Amino acid sequence: MKNVIVAMLALGFMVAPAGAAAHCPLCTAGAAAAGGIAAWLGVSSIVIGIFLGAAALSMGWWLARNIRRSFIPLQTQIIAGGIFASTIIPLLPLFQEYTSWYVAFAGEYGTLLHNVYLLNLFLLGSIAGAFIVLVSPEVSKRVTALRRGKAMPYQGLAITFFLLLVASLVAELAL
C-alpha cells in the first residue's frame, strides 16, 4: 500500500505543469494527500471535504494561471471554479454523510424561511476548504507585513496547512 501511494505521488509530480503562479504543486499534492490520509483514518466527510476542496481549488487556480492569453473576462476564476466543480461534484455520491439545519425565521413550517434542510457534509467541507485556499494568500501577506516585510521559508504553505488543520479539527470535534 505504501509503495502505491509513493508511486501515485511521484506520477503526480511528473505530469504536473511546470510553472505555478498562484498555488504551487506542493500545496495541491499536500492537500490531496492529507485528504486521502483523513479518509484512510476514518474521519468525518466534512474533514475530507475540507482537504479535497482545498486541493481542488488550488489545482484549478494553478492550472488556470498557466493559460497565458486571456480570452474572456474573469477567465482564471471561471476555469478555477470549473476545475473545482468538476473535481468535487463527481465525488459527492461517495460521501453520503448529511446533517440537518433547521431554519425558523418566519412563516409556517414548509415555507422557505421555516424548514429543515439537509446539508452534505462533504460539499460543505469542500466549500470551506476552497474558502481557506482563497484567503490564505491574504493572511500570508498580513503576516509578512507584521514581520516588517520578512517572510518565513514556505510561509504560504505553512499558513494554508495551519488554517486547514484548524478548520478540520473544529469540524471534526464540533460535528
Helices and strands as residue ranges (DSSP letters): H 2-15, H 25-41, H 45-64, H 75-88, G 89-94, E 98-104, E 114-120, H 121-146, H 155-174
